[in-house]
């Protein structure tokens, strides 16, 4: 509960003052970091607990007026279909650049130095017999296994939120969906850096 000054200092040493101020929540840093990692392999990441702020701007999708396949709801009515607009990929570029600026060896050393705090936060989430490092490497492995798409993914909007039209994509974890939303080039850069960080760990 008293670790915020220490954790924020570590973030600033790793990423720089301006980056932390712009992109990170600086209260409950350790619990937020652990909860964010843990949630990446679930179906959604609740906004109230994330450590990194969401990209600015609105998600953009282009209506597909003539889809190859009509998708209907339970009442038999056609569900509106869309295609992800590549303009969205630009929203994630600063985050990718931020990740690429992190030195993997320094990140691993920071992780090790603060590991008792991270593990304690993990236990407080209910994982009394689990190891947070195992969880982190599992999450990285799943992100690295995110499928690569040849074209922007198709979407449906049955209610307020967009869903992937392909049930296999919609069934992916929250972290994998984030990689798909940021576009193939950004995703490839993220995977490369995650691979280096996993190796350093």
BELLINJO-V400421 format. One record per helix or strand of 3 or more residues. SS is the DSSP state (H for helix, E for strand). FROM is the first residue (numbers start at 0). TO is the last residue. If there is no record, write none. Layout:
ss=SS from=FROM to=TO
ss=SS from=FROM to=TO
This chain:
ss=H from=3 to=14
ss=H from=16 to=22
ss=H from=28 to=38
ss=H from=46 to=48
ss=E from=60 to=62
ss=E from=80 to=83
ss=H from=85 to=99
ss=H from=103 to=112
ss=H from=114 to=123
ss=H from=131 to=143
ss=E from=153 to=155
ss=H from=166 to=169
ss=H from=173 to=180
ss=H from=183 to=199
